[in-house]
Amino acid sequence: MPLLIAAVSCKKDLPPVVAPTLPVKQLSVKVNGSAEGCSTCYGGSSSGGTQEANFAISSNEAVRLFFEGIPPAGTYSLSSSNYSVSMIYERINGLSYTYYHAVSGSIAITSIDTSSHGVVNKLAATFNFQTDTIGGQAYAVTDGTINLKP
C-alpha cells in the first residue's frame, strides 16, 4: 500500500515592522558645507523688547537669532546694518566665545509664537547667511531650517 504524506504549512501573520520615529531636529544647517543639527538644543529669552533664540549645535558652536519685538511671518534681510532681525554664528573654545555676525543673507519666517512670558516657543523658518571675517575666518551658514514647537 502506498504511503501518502501530506505537508501542511502554516503561515503565521507577523506584526508589521514599524520604523523608529526619529526626533525632529529643532535646527538643521550646513556650516561651510558640513551638515550640522540638533534635536533638543533651544534656549530662549526676552528682555526689553528683544527676543533671543539660541540653538546650541554642539558644545563648541551655536546659532543665535535676535528680534526686536515679534516680527510677523515674512522674509527678512540679514545684514550688518539690520538689527530688527539678526543672526550670529558662535564658536566656543573653552571660555572663549567668538561671535560671527551675519553680513548678508536672509531668513524666511513661516510661523512664530511666544509663551505667556514673551519668550519665543514656536518658530518655523529657513535661513542662510555669510558671516563677517574675524582673524581671517568667515563662515557660510546655509540650508538652515528651524522647527521649534512648544
Secondary structure, DSSP 8 states (H G I E B T S, - for coil): -------------------------SEEEEETTEEEEESS-EEEEEETTEEEEEEEEETTEEEEEEEES---SEEEE--TT--SEEEEEEEEETTEEEEEEEEEEEEEEEEEEE-TTS-EEEEEEEEEEEE--BTTB--EEEEEEEEE--
